[in-house]
Amino acid sequence: MKTMSKHLFGLVVTHYGQAANNRGETDGNITNLQKILWKNEPHTTVSAEAIRWAIRYLWQRRDPDSVNRFWNHDENDHEWRDSKWKGWNPDEPGGKIYTDDDVLGFMEAMAASKETDEQHAMPQRLRELRDEIADAEGEQDTKREAKARKDLEQFEKNIEKLGAKWADMEATDPKDAENVKRLAKEIKDIRRVMKLKGVTLNRRGALEVTRAVSLSPFEGEITFNAKSGEKTETSLYATEVHATRYQYGFALTPERPFLRDPSRVFDVIDAVIDLSEVGGNNSRFLYDFAPDSVIFRWTDDFAPRMLYGFEMDPEGNLSIPAILRKVEDGDIKADELFIGGAIVRSLDDKSKELLNGAALGNGAKAGVKAAADALKQRIRADLNLTERA
């Protein structure tokens, strides 16, 4: 009997701090924060895209060769180390699968071209035709096999013809509209006969991240500032600020086919624990996004059941009443939980008894890094993964 896949869910709450200008947009002369209506009150929020951007950038800072989408500070833009994603193409030997592509995914719709057809569309169609022959042989369906072989023979005859038309197109002056139009139609007709499809290079990200939401409502705090140098009518500006904590969750199934390399689950855990500022490339204000407290759940269950489970009182103290209720009700097993940070020291004796079996940190240490270490030990054992350097 096949064992069930293991799923990692996480809930992170940040340190208490002043958030400001996490996206660089303005309303008049006010640099504002993103906001949503949450529990019938306005709360500030940080997008999942900004969190993912920060995770990728952290990997880049640790090991520049580990990421495909590389942030170039001089150009203020991204660069691709491999814009063709050769590591994911079975017909391209020697390609590399980067950490960010494996974990966060990618997508690019490629326009029809000679290069695209040769590198992607035709090899893909050839695999389909050969698979069809193999399936027919396996089922001993001679009629289906004969048709598949005839389709393959016809396809191979058209490869040279299509290549010649693409070569003619490349040699044609783009200003020669009549010939360009004629060749485009001929190429389209041949591609239709060959049943070539449009090429979209994509992989769904294995890591799913929620939007971060403030634990306290936003009450409209604004600070007023002035630009340095000569003063003009635009020198004065205002900035929305919010003294709060943020919480967000994530989900990841590390086993194949979700991750090509299951050990990259450790890269995700390390990134979450060590995440610093989050605000994309527009942020001018430092807000520490490293966890003040974290709850991991390592489980066979498909549902996280604990997203947005932190609450904060007016003094900034944390609690997790909803999660404790789910443990008490049996919806979450205590031994699936790895809890670290300030929340551990705030638990009363009744809560600790309820969480009997959970890893509250790791041994004598109750911090977020200790909880992460305990989690990684369990994952290594359950997935039979070797120690990483």
GUKE-767591 format. One record per residue: residue in three letters; x, y, z of N, C-alpha, C in turn. Coordinates in steps of 0.05 Angstrom, whole numbers, plus 5000, padded with zeros to 4 digits. Example, Ala and Ser with C-alpha at 12.3 -4.5 7.8 and 13.67 -1.06 7.14 Angstrom:
% residues 2
ALA526448865156524649105156526449345156/SER525749555142527349795143525850015157/
END
This chain:
% residues 389
MET501749765000500050005000501850255000/LYS501250434982502850684980502350865004/THR504550965015504251145037503351415028/MET501951565045500851825037503152025037/SER502752235020504752455019504652615044/LYS506952725051507052895074506953185064/HIS505553355080505153635073506153805096/LEU507454025088508454215107506854475106/PHE505654555128504254805130505654975151/GLY505655235147506855415166505255655171/LEU505455765195504156005203506156185217/VAL506656415206508756595216507556855226/VAL508556955249507757215258510357375262/THR510457615252512857775253513257915280/HIS515558045282516058205306514258455304/TYR513858585327512358825328514059055318/GLY513059215299514559425288512859625273/GLN514159835261512760035246513059985216/ALA510859915204510859865175510160125160/ALA511660175138511160415122512160375094/ASN510560465075511460475047512560205037/ASN510959995039512059735030511559685001/ARG510559884986510159834957510860074940/GLY511360314951512260534935510160684919/GLU507560644925505460784911504461014929/THR503361214916502461444930499561514924/ASP498261654942495661774938495862064944/GLY496162224922496862504925499762524935/ASN500262654957502962664968503262474992/ILE501462284995501562085017502561815006/THR504761725017505761465010504261265027/ASN502661095014500660945029501460645031/LEU500060515049500260225053497960085040/GLN498359845031496159685021494259615044/LYS491659615038489759565059487559385049/ILE486359215067484059055061482159085084/LEU479659015079477658995100477758715112/TRP478458705138478958445151477458445177/LYS475658255181473958245205472458515209/ASN471558625186469958865186471459125194/GLU474159105193475759335199478059355179/PRO479059595173481359615155483959515168/HIS485359345154487959245163489959285140/THR492459335147494459355127495359065119/THR496559045095497158785084499558795066/VAL500958575064503258545046502658305028/SER503158345002502358134983504057884985/ALA502957664976504457414974506757444954/GLU506357604933508457644913510857774926/ALA510457964944512658104957514257904975/ILE512757724988514057525005515657334988/ARG514457244966515957064948518457194937/TRP518157454930520457604919522757604940/ALA522057654965524057664986525357394991/ILE523757174988524856904991526956854969/ARG526156914944528056874922530557044926/TYR530257294935532557474938534357374960/LEU533157254981534857135003536556914992/TRP535356734975536856524963539156634946/GLN538556844931540556974914542957074931/ARG542257204954544357314971546057084983/ARG544856864989546356645000548056494980/ASP546856444956548256304935547256404908/PRO548656594896547656714871547156504849/ASP548656284850548256084829545855904833/SER544355944855542155764860539555854848/VAL539456114838537056224827537256284798/ASN535056234783534956294755534256584750/ARG532356684765531456964763533057134782/PHE535057274771537057404787536557704787/TRP536557834811536058124813538558274808/ASN538558444787540858614781540458894792/HIS542058964813541659224826542359454808/ASP544459414791545359634774543159704753/GLU541859504743539759544722536959574735/ASN536759514761534159524775532159354760/ASP532959114753531258934738532258644742/HIS530558454734531358174735532858094710/GLU534557894714535957764691535457464694/TRP535357334671535057044671537756914666/ARG538456714683540856554677540256354655/ASP537856264654537056074633534156134625/SER533756304605531056394598529556174582/LYS530855954576529655734561528855504580/TRP529655524605529155314625529955034614/LYS532455014606533354774593533354534612/GLY533554584638533554364657530854214658/TRP528754344648526154224648525454094621/ASN527154124602526654014575528153754572/PRO526753534569528053264567529853244542/ASP529353424522530953414497533353594498/GLU533853734521536153904524537953794546/PRO540053644539541753534559543453744573/GLY544053694599545853864613544554114625/GLY541954144624540654374635540554354666/LYS540454584679540454594708537654674718/ILE536754544739534254604752534954774776/TYR534155034775534755214797532755194820/THR533655274843531955264867529355424864/ASP529655674854527155834852525255734831/ASP526255614809524355494789522955254801/ASP524355094816523254844828521154914849/VAL521755114866520055174888517755374881/LEU518555584867516655804862515355784834/GLY516355624816515155584790515955804771/PHE514855784746515355984726513355954703/MET513056154687511356134663512156344643/GLU512356254617512856434595511556324570/ALA509756484558508456414533510356494511/MET511256304494513256354474511956384446/ALA512556604432511456644406512656434387/ALA511056364366511956174346514356274332/SER516456114330518856184316520355934308/LYS522355954291523855724283525155594307/GLU526355764324527655664348525755524367/THR523355644371521455534389520455264379/ASP519955244352519054994341521154784344/GLU523654854338525854654339526454554367/GLN526354744386527154674413524854564430/HIS522354634424520154564441517854424427/ALA516554564408514054464396514454194382/MET516554174365516953924350517853694368/PRO519753734386520453514404518053414421/GLN516353604429514053534445512153364429/ARG511653444404509853294387511053014380/LEU513653004376514952744370514552554394/ARG514852664418514452494442511652384443/GLU509652554436506852474437506352244416/LEU507552274392507152074372508451804379/ARG510851824390512251574398510951444422/ASP509851604440508351494462505751354452/GLU504551464432502151344420502751074408/ILE505051054395505850794383506450594405/ALA507850684426508450504448505950404462/ASP504050584466501550504479499950304462/ALA499950354436498450164418499749894418/GLU502449894418503949634419503249484445/GLY503249634467502649514492499849394494/GLU498049524481495249424480494749234457/GLN496849184441496649004418494349094399/ASP494149354396492049464378493449534352/THR493449344333494949374308493849604291/LYS491249644291490149864275490950134285/ARG490850164311491750414324494750454320/GLU496250244322499150264318499850344290/ALA498450234270498950304242498450594237/LYS496250694248495550974244497651154257/ALA498551084281500451244295503151254280/ARG503951024268506451014253506151184227/LYS503851184215503451344191503551644199/ASP502351714222502451994231505252084236/LEU506851904248509651964254511252004228/GLU510751824208512151844182511452114169/GLN508952184169508052434157509252674171/PHE509352654197510552874213513452914206/GLU514952704204517752724199518352834171/LYS516552774152516852894125516453194125/ASN514753284143514053574144516153734160/ILE517853604175519853744191521753914173/GLU522753784152524553924133523054154119/LYS520554094111518954294097518554544115/LEU517854494140517354724158519954874163/GLY522154724166524754864171525455044148/ALA524954954123525555114099523855374099/LYS521355344106519555584107520455784128/TRP521355684152522355864172524856004163/ALA526555854148529055974138528356194117/ASP526356144100525456344081524456594095/MET522956554117521856774132524156944144/GLU526156814155528456964167529957114146/ALA530057014121531557144100529957364086/THR527357384091525657574078525757844092/ASP525858054077525858324087523258374102/PRO523258454127520758504142518958714129/LYS520158884113518559094099517058974075/ASP517858734067516458604044513858474055/ALA511858634060509458544073508058314059/GLU508058324032506658114017507857844021/ASN510557824019511857574022511757474051/VAL512057664070511857594099509057474104/LYS507057594094504257494098503957214086/ARG505057184061504756924048506256704063/LEU508656754072510256554086508956494113/ALA507856694127506556654152504256454149/LYS502656484127500456304122501356024116/GLU503556004101504555734094505655594119/ILE507055744136508055634161505655544178/LYS503655714180501355644196499955384186/ASP499755354160498455124148500054864154/ILE502754884151504454654157504354584186/ARG504354774204504254724232501654594240/ARG499454674227496854554232496754264224/VAL497954204201498053924192499753754211/MET501953874221503653734240502553724268/LYS500353874273499053894299501053994320/LEU502454204312504254334331502654534348/LYS503154534373501654704392503354954399/GLY501955154408503355384419504955294444/VAL507155424448508955344470508755534493/THR508055424516508055574541509855414561/LEU512155534568513855414588512855484615/ASN511955294630510855364656511155134676/ARG511355204701511255014723509855154746/ARG507855034756506455144779508255134804/GLY508355354818510055364842509155164863/ALA510955014874510354824895509654964921/LEU510955194925510555354950508255544946/GLU506255524964503955704963504155884988/VAL503756144984504056335005501456505007/THR500556565031498156735034499057025035/ARG497157205032497657485037498057535067/ALA499957695074500357765102498357975111/VAL497257945134495258135144496058225172/SER495658485178496458585204494658475225/LEU495758435249494258325271492558545285/SER493158795280491459015292490359175269/PRO487959305273486759475253488459715247/PHE488259825223489660075216487760305223/GLU488860495238487260725247488060985234/GLY489560965213490061205197492461375206/GLU494461245219496761405228498361505204/ILE499161755205500761875184502962045196/THR505362025185507562205193508062405170/PHE508962645177509562845157512562895155/ASN513462925131516362935125516963145104/ALA519463215102520363405082522863305068/LYS522963345042525263265026527563455032/SER530063355030532363525035532863705011/GLY534563905014535264084993533264314990/GLU533264444967531564674962528664594964/LYS527164754979524364684984522564794961/THR520664624952518764694932515964604942/GLU513964644925511264574934510964274937/THR512864114926512663824929514563714950/SER515963894965517863804985516563665008/LEU514263755016512863635039511263385029/TYR511563175045510062935038509262785064/ALA507362605062506462455085506762165080/THR507062005101507361715099505561575119/GLU503961395109502361225127504161035142/VAL503761005167505260825184503360655200/HIS504260415206502560235222504260075241/ALA503960125267505359965287503759715293/THR504959485284503359235285505158995281/ARG503958765281505258515272503758425247/TYR505058265231503658135208503757835211/GLN501757695202501757405201501157315173/TYR502457095164501956975138502456675141/GLY501456535122501856245122502956145095/PHE503855895095504855775071504355475071/ALA504455355047504055065044505954965024/LEU506954715029508854595011508754285014/THR508554154991508753854991511453794978/PRO513453704993516153684983516753444965/GLU515053244965515653004950514953044920/ARG516052874903515452884875512452824871/PRO511052934851512153114830512153404838/PHE511553474863511353754871514053884871/LEU516053764883518753864881520453654866/ARG522053754847523853574833525953474853/ASP526853644871528753574892527453614919/PRO526453404932525053434957526653574979/SER529353554978530953674999530753984998/ARG529554094977529254384977527154484997/VAL525754305009524054385031525654525053/PHE528254445056529954575076530654855068/ASP530854905042531355185033529055365040/VAL526555255037524155405044524055465074/ILE524555265090524455305119526555515128/ASP528955485117531055675125530355955116/ALA529155985092528456255082526356375099/VAL524356225107522156325124523356425151/ILE525056265163526256325189527956575187/ASP529356615165531356835163530457065146/LEU527957075138526957285121527257555135/SER528257755121528658015133526558205122/GLU527358415108525358605098523758495075/VAL521258555074519458475052518058715042/GLY518458775017517059005006517759034977/GLY518858824965519758854937521959054934/ASN522559134910524759314905524159604910/ASN521659674919520959954924521260034953/SER521759844970521659904999523960085008/ARG523260295023525260465034525360445065/PHE523460295076523260275105523759985114/LEU525459955133526059685143523859595163/TYR522659365157520859235175521658945176/ASP522258845200523358575203521258365199/PHE521458215178519558005172520457735182/ALA522657715197523357465209521357395230/PRO520757135234518657065253519357135282/ASP517457255295517557275324516557015337/SER514556895323513556635331512756485305/VAL512956225306512356065283511055795292/ILE509155705275507955445280508155295253/PHE509555065254509654885231507854645236/ARG506654545215505154295217506054105195/TRP507053875203508053665185506053435187/THR504553385165502153215167501453075142/ASP499852865144498652735121496152885111/ASP495153065128492653215122493153405098/PHE491153425080491453595057490853885064/ALA489453935086488654215093490354325116/PRO491154575114492754685136491354715162/ARG488854815162487054845186488155035207/MET490055205200491155385221491955655210/LEU491355715185492155965173490856195189/TYR492356415193491356655207490456585235/GLY491856405249491056305275492056475298/PHE493756675293494856835315492857065321/GLU492757145347491357375355493157545373/MET492657805374494357985389492558165407/ASP493258195432491758375450492858665448/PRO491558855461492359135458495259185467/GLU496359015483499159055492501158915474/GLY500158795452501958665433502558375439/ASN501258255460501757975467500257785448/LEU501557565442500457375423498857145437/SER496957035423495556795432494656635407/ILE493956385411493056215389490556055397/PRO488456185406486056035416484755855395/ALA484655945370483355785349484855525344/ILE487455535344489155305339488855105363/LEU488955215387488655045411485954905411/ARG483855045402481154915400481154685380/LYS482654725358482654505337484254265347/VAL486354315363487754095375485953945395/GLU484554105411482753985431480553825418/ASP479553925395477353785380478353555363/GLY480953525360481953305345482353365315/ASP481953615307482353675278485353705271/ILE486953775291489853785288491053615310/LYS492853435302494253275322496653425334/ALA496853415360498953575373501753495363/ASP502153225358504853135350505553215322/GLU503753345308504453455281505553735282/LEU505553855306506154145308509054185319/PHE510254385307512954485316512654785321/ILE512854865346512255135353514655265365/GLY515255515357517655645368517255945370/GLY518756075387518656365390517256445415/ALA516456705415515256825439512656685448/ILE511256565428508656445435509056205454/VAL511356075453511855845470511955925499/ARG513256145505513556235533510956365543/SER509056425526506556535535504456325541/LEU505056075534503055855538502755795568/ASP500255775577499855695605499955395607/ASP499755295632500055005637497954845622/LYS495454945621493354805608493854775578/SER494854985566495454985537497754785532/LYS499854785549502054605545501254315548/GLU499354265567498353995570496753915545/LEU495254095534493754035509495653985486/LEU497954115486499854085464501953865470/ASN501253685488503053465495503653305470/GLY506153275463506953135438507953325417/ALA507153585419508253785401511153855408/ALA512653935388515354025393515254325399/LEU515754395424515754675432518654765432/GLY519554855408522354905405523854645400/ASN526154625412527754385409529454345435/GLY528454175452529754125477529454365495/ALA531654475505531554695524531054965510/LYS531454965484531155215469528355235457/ALA527155475460524355505451524055695427/GLY526355785415526255975393525255865367/VAL524956045348523955965321525955785307/LYS528555845311530555675298530655395310/ALA530155385336530055115349527754955338/ALA525455085335523154945324523654845295/ALA525055015280525654945252527654705252/ASP529554705270531454475271529954215278/ALA528154225296526653985304524953895280/LEU523754075266522154005242523853875221/LYS526253995216527953875195528953595203/GLN529353545228530053275237527853085230/ARG525353155235523052985229522852935199/ILE523153145184522853125154525052935143/ARG527452975153529652795143528952505149/ALA527952445172527252175179524952065163/ASP522852225159520452135145520852095116/LEU522552275104522952265075525652135068/ASN527052035088529651905084531552085068/LEU531752325077533552525063536152535079/THR538252575064540852595077541352875087/GLU543152895106543853155117544953335096/ARG544153585096545153785077547353945089/ALA549254025073551454195083550454465090/
END
